[in-house]
Amino acid sequence: MTTYTPMMQQYLLVKQDYKDAFLFYRLGDFYELFFDDAIKASQLLEITLTARSGNTDNPIPMCGVPHHSAQGYIETLVSKGFKVAVCEQTEDPKHAKGVVKREVVQVITPGTITEGKALDGKSNHFIAAAESNENDEMVFAYLDVSTGEANCSVIEGSAKQLIQQVQAYAIKELIVNEQLQLLLADYAEAGGIVLSLETEEMDPVKANQYVAHLPVQLQGVAKRLLQYVERTQMRSLSHIQPFTYTEAHNFLRIDTNSKRNLELIQSIRGGDSKGTLLWLLDETVTAMGGRKLKQWMHQPLAKKNAIEARQAIVTELLEDFFLRDELMSLLKNVYDLERLAGRVAFGSVGGRDLAQLRESLRQVPMIQQKLVNSGLEKCTALGQKLDVCADIEQLLAEAITDQPPISIKEGDVIRDGYNAQLDEYRDASRNGKDWIAQLEQKERELTGIKNLKIGYNRVFGYYIEITKSHLNNTDLARFERKQTLANAERFITEELKEKEALILNAEEQSLALEYDLFVALREQLKGYIPRVQALAAQISELDVLMSFAMVTDKYRFTKPVFHDGRALKIIEGRHPVVEKMLNKQSYVPNDCVLTNDKNMMLITGPNMSGKSTYMRQVALIVVLAQMGCYVPADEAILPITDQIFTRIGAADDLAAGQSTFMVEMLESQHAITHATKNSLLLFDEIGRGTSTYDGMSLAQAMMEYIHDEIGANTLFSTHYHELTDLENELSRLQNVHVSATEQDGRVVFLHKVKKGAADKSYGVHVAELAEMPETILQRARVLLEQFEAANEEKPQAINYKQEPPQNPQMPEQVMENDQQLSLFTIEEESAIAPEQQEVLDALAKLNVMGTTPMQAMTLLYELQQKLLGNQ
């Protein structure tokens, strides 16, 4: 049996409770890791792996990091999806009997890290919890430990929709029960999300202040999230705000797929913010404003009065350039009030943090004055609501020095005059040092030794140092030898002994008292946290509205007008992001007019002509407008839209084993089953992932269903030109096309949307623009002519609500048991000509999955020639 030292036994006992975390075990000035933790950490952190005997025959793997630089190593592990349990010495080694007592004081996890490079100032760092309810919905709660923001919502749909919501908010850690952990394991691993178990809920009495106002079905998941945060952080959660419940009818709902397709916050290609609506809109100057802007983008408003209230402030800010400029200058000096309040609550705030809080609060009276004196109604009202927190600023001004050091244990954090006892200690210490300097000068004169000095070290205290070359010429009767050096002797006198005790005692007591005063101040500030958070919310909203005004001014946006109907009118609308990326090139604007009588638009036109951009710009204009911002158009008269659904672009879901076409169908199904008459639907190229007849049938059936059953405003683009005939069958459908023309055999895209249907797709022309090899282009042109000649009677959309034909023997008709369309009219087996049988035999032997597209095209051409008798 292995026998460990008492210290290692203590380590193993602590580790037993934190098996899922790296245990940073404090030994002196280092955090040490042992056993498997040491082996894994040495690899992940690229530090040296050593060994400790531990009174065993087998050395124990060991590695360590310095205490003063541990934060960086912890951040590295957490960023890789691991947890770190920090085990500190909780008693003074001088007073310990046996092994120093140690306890875990915090568990830092991917969702609970509150400082360091892992936190982006303009992004929330949420941790979430989820559980399923009796309605097969996901109940979802999430909070930002660093700022105290907390929210709850209900997610309709499966585990996949939950994971998509988690990814939309960039959540790295999700708290679940065992059942949900099994269900989500694959999705979470593919998405880089850490699943953590929590089976208990926070005590109802403690949790009441956070969740009592929530619907009963949401309280459980919120309390489990709070329990996990409290269990891992082991400190005050006084900065956590009551959970807000996101009621769907108050906001424009945009599902995760649509947010991705519209590139609101994250680009599809790069995965960052460049090329997104956020990239265009973010002119905020505070971290709080940046986070608020993202929140508004996730949840645009769906209440006319609330939207117009934001618009009114943007309008006034647009009117006064100098007010905007002055406010921006002041806001630049406002630090992150929300996260500063979080550090106060957590007890991790330092002197410099409080100096930043003080500097921020000093800007607020000036911000208030600018707003109130602006003469603008809404700005004045906004300024009058600001709590300038003058008493908090005064407290910090009296207590904290102008330039406090990083550490609160180094002294010089508390200002002179704040505490009388501290002033006495400091006076004794400072005067004592002056006395030392005077004594040094006095001894030099008495002894005649010009290089005599009085020094200090922690081991021997104060001393008089005389070089050995002067010892024989000095009267040493009043000196007491203290230390011998190679070239000097150190002495002390009775006079110096007395002053030493006074000075050292004053310095020690001064540092101890200063630390106690700072801790007391920090505790006092906890009572002000709600006021600071309320001020932060007001400042962040002002920052975002300022950003709206600046963007509006810079990019020539116009104020949208809302009405209570369903008609949508956008005149000379532009895609704001594409327009910005084009820089000095001119963007071609387009109208989009949907009326009560014509609220479905079927868009045709060639690839690369701008159909998808046109559809996206309509959606982005709606999103911008309902955020309270102006929009890129000459005129915009809009309804209040409750939901936006988009099915744009091609993507598969390898983690779920779903093909591109399956993803397309699932997203379409989600849109159609959740949309209402007040929604906006954007469908791009539905059915392109399957055969022509399958795709066209699905597209037509979906359009008919949306027209008859939903009635939502809809933009539907397609390459199936045959569907344009539906304009004659569906009363609210209108055909438009993105125009293109040919010049010298080359296609020129005009990017202008016009009424009517397109006459061709220009597919070969687009391939030419992509610089496809000329051999392929020539062959494609020949084949295109032959295919068009052979199919003069092109398939057409089936008449609206036409019953299926009753004669199953008609050619090219869907057969029973969902068989595919017949290539040939087969009346009797004996009627098949020899050349037809040869073609059928060749098709039967063909390895379809092992044939390239070019090989298939060539083979089809050869078989066609045989049927035509050309071979």
Buried (B, 14 or more C-beta within 10 A) or exposed (E): EEEBBEBBEBBEEBBEEBEEBBBBBBBEEBBBBBBEBBBBBBEBBEBEBBEBEBEEEEEBBBBBBEBEEBBEBBBBBBBEBBBBBBBBBEEEEEEEEEBBBBEBBBBBBBBBBBBBEBBEEBBBBBBBBBBBEEEEBBBBBBBBBBBBBBBBBBBBBBBBBBBBBBBBBBBBBBBBBEEBBEBBEBBBEEBEBBBBEBEEBBEEEEBBEBBEEBEEBBBBBBBBBBBBBBEBBEBBBBBBBBBEBBEBEEBBBBBBBBBBBBBBBBBBEEEEBEBBBBBBBBBBBBBBBBBBBBBBBBBBBBBBEBBBEBBBBBBBBBEBEEBBEBBBEBBEBBBBBBBBBBBBBBEBBBBBBBBBBBBBBBBBBBBBBBBBEBEBEBBBEBBEEBEBBEEBBEBBEEBBBEEBBEEBEEBBBBBEEBBEEBBBBBEBBBBBBEBBEEBBEEBBEEBEBEEBBBEEEEEEBBBBBBBEEBEEEBEEEEBEEBBEEEEBBBBBBEEBEEBBEBBBBBBEBBBEBBBEBBEEBBEEBBEBBBBBBBBBBBBBBBBBBBBBBBBBBEBEBBBBEBEEEBBBBBBBBBBBBBBBBEEEEEBBBBBBBBBEEBBBBBBBBBBBBBBBBBBBBBBBBBBBBBBBBBBBBEBBBBBBBBBBBBBBBEBBBEBBEBEBBBBBBBBBEBBBEBBEEBBBBBBBBBBBBBEBBBBBBBBBEBBBEBBEEBBBBBBBBBBBBBBBBBBEBBEBBBBBBBBBEEEEEEBEBBBBBBEEBBEBBBBBBBBBEEEEEEEEBEBBEEBEEBEEEEEEEEEEBBEBEEEEEEEEEEEEEBEEEEEEBBBEEEEEEEEBEEBBEBBBEEEEEBEEEEEEEEEEBBBEBEBBEBBEEEE
